[in-house]
């Protein structure tokens, strides 16, 4: 599905009230799934996986199973917030540091003044605090839950507590809160068109270089997989 179809689908999901996990897939997630059976199972069990990373879009096209378009998680989040203003949807945000999530919440309300942002909290909590966090979210009964934590915690956390949370749309948004808060800048269109958003992010956060090492591994994996499929 393209962006419009995805938004239409999630609009219907909110009307049904059935919990859905939306994964915004990128190469790092895919390679994590390749190496970790539990992560792979979690991704397969998600109700919706959208092609967020440019590498995922390239890979789909390269192996002959092209997607209609890239559905970037950051853009999808804003499309939902824009529509949420008119629909009266309730939104809850979890993730990042206390300072960043607070700034992100302020910016969100500035951009979407009619949005019903019912609550937010930082993502620095452990397993012992999960039940309290879940109860707080349930008390606010949001239509959309945005979760911005690390790859290792974000999607698995949503998957583990999906039914307990009971939120129609639960989406991992990665570093979107950092961008929304103004801590980081999103890559200019020039970088986006060249599929170099990862490089722009690396320029802002050089310490991420170890994570980026998975990108060439992903490319090699895709190329080899296609070669194996084509062999008689």
N, C-alpha and C positions, 0 to 999 in steps of 0.2 A: 504494500500500500504506500501511496505517496503521502505527503503531509496532510492534505485536505481529507483524504480517506481515513487517515489515522485519527485525526481530530473528530471526524464524524463518528467513527467507531467508538472512541472513548466517551463521546457524548451519550451514546446509547448505553455504554457500560455504566455510567453514572446513574442513568435512569433505572437500570436493573438492580443496582445496589450490591451486585455480586463482586467480591474481592478479586481484583486483577493486578498481577505484577507486570509492569512494563520495563523491559530491559533495553537500554540504549547501548547496543553492542559496538565494541571497538576491537581492534586487533589484540590488545592486551587481554581483554576478557576472553576472546576466542582461544588464545594460546594458553590461558589459565585453565580453560575447560579441557583442552587437549591433554594437559598434563595432570589434571585433577578430576577423577571420575565423579566426585561429589558435585563439583562445580558444573561439570557437563550436565549431570542429571538436573541440577537446579535450573540451568538455562533452558533445557528441553521442557521442563515442567511449567515455565513461565507462560502466562496467557498471551503475551505479545512481546516479540523481539523486533526492534526497529534498527535499521542500518545507520547508526550514528557516525561511526568513524569512516573517513574517506577510504581507508584501507579495506574496510569491509565491502564498500561499494565497488571498489576496483576488483577485489577478489571474486565477488559474485559475477561481475561482468566477464572476468578472465576465464572462469570455468564454464561460462555459457548459461548462467542462471541469473541474469541481470535483474536488479531491482529497479522499480520505476524511477526512484530518485532517492537521494540521501535525505534521511529524516533526522537532522541533528537534534540531540536532546535539549540543548539550550533553546533552540528555536521552537521545538515542540512545547517546552515549558511556557514560553511567552504566548504561543498561540492559545494554549489552554487558559492562561491567566486573562487574556484578552476576552475570550468567550465567557470565562467565569464571571467577569464583571456584569455581563448582561443576563446571565443565567442564575446569579445568586449563589454560585458554588462556594462552599467553605473550603479553605485551604490551610494546611498545617505544614510547617517546614522544620526539618530536623537535619542538623549537620554543621560542619565547620567549627571554628572556635566561637566562644561567646561573643567576641567583638565582631567577627565577620558575619555571623548569622543575624545579629541585631542590625548591623548596617545593611545587610541584604534585605531584611524585613522592611526597613525604612524606605529603601530604594523601590522595593516592590509596591509599597503603598503610594509612593510618589508617581510611579508609572501607571498604576492601576488604582486610582483613588476610590473607585466603587467596589473593589475586590474585597470579599469577606475573608480576610486573613485572620483566622481564629486563634492562631498561636504559633510559637516557634521555640526551639531550644537547640543548644549546641549538640554536636555529635560526640563529645568526650564523655562517654559513659561505658561502663563495663557490663558483663553478664548479670551481676547482682542487681543492677539498676533497671534491667530490661522491663521487668514487670511494672515498675512505677511509670516508666516512659510510655509503655503500651496503654496503661490505664489513663494517663493524662490525655493521650491522643484519642482514646475511645470516648472520654468525657466530652471532648470537643466535637466528636462525630463529623469529621471532615469528609468532603467528597473527593478531595485530592490530597495525597501525602507525598511531599517531595523530600527525598532522602539524599543528602550529600555527604557521604563518608568514603573511606578508601575502598578500592576494588574488593579487597579481602573481606570487608565488613558490610558493605552496602547491600549488594544483591542477596547474599546469604542471609542477612538479618531480615530483610523483607520476606524472603521465602520461608524462613523458619517461623515467623509470627504472622504470616499473611491472614490466616483465618481468625486469629485472636484480635488483630488490628481491625479487621472488618471494613477496611476503606475500599471503595470501588476502584479508584485509580491510585496505585502506589508505584512511584517511579524513582529510580536512582538517577540523580542529576550530577554526580561527580563533583567537579570543581566549579559548577555553575554559580554557586553562592559566592565564591571568590570573585568571579567576574561581575556578578550582579552587585556586590558590595562596593566594587571599585578597587579592590585589592589587586586584581589582575585585569589586564585589558584583553578583550577578545581579539583574535587575529583579524586584521583588515581583510576586505573582500579579495584583495590581490593574493594573499596567502591561502584563503579558502578555496579560490578557484584553482590554484595550483596544487591543492590538497596538501598544503604545508602547515596546517594549523598546529600540528604536533611540534614542528620546528619553532614556530613563534612562541609556543608555550615553553619550549626548552630554553629559549633566549631569556624568558622572564624568570624561569626556575631551573637554573643549570643543574641543581642537585637531582633533577629527575632523569638524568642521562642513563642511569642504570635501567630504569623502566623502559626507556626508549630502545634499548638494545634488543628488545623482543621484536621490534618492527621488521628488521631484515630477516629474522628467523621466521616470522609470519609469512613474508613474501616468498621465501624459499619453500616453505611448507605448501603454500598454495600452488606454486609452479610444479613441484614434485607430485602433488596430488593429481593435478590435471594430466601430467605425463603418465602416471600409473593407470588412470582411467582410460586413457587413449591407447594403451598397449593392448594388442590382441590377445 
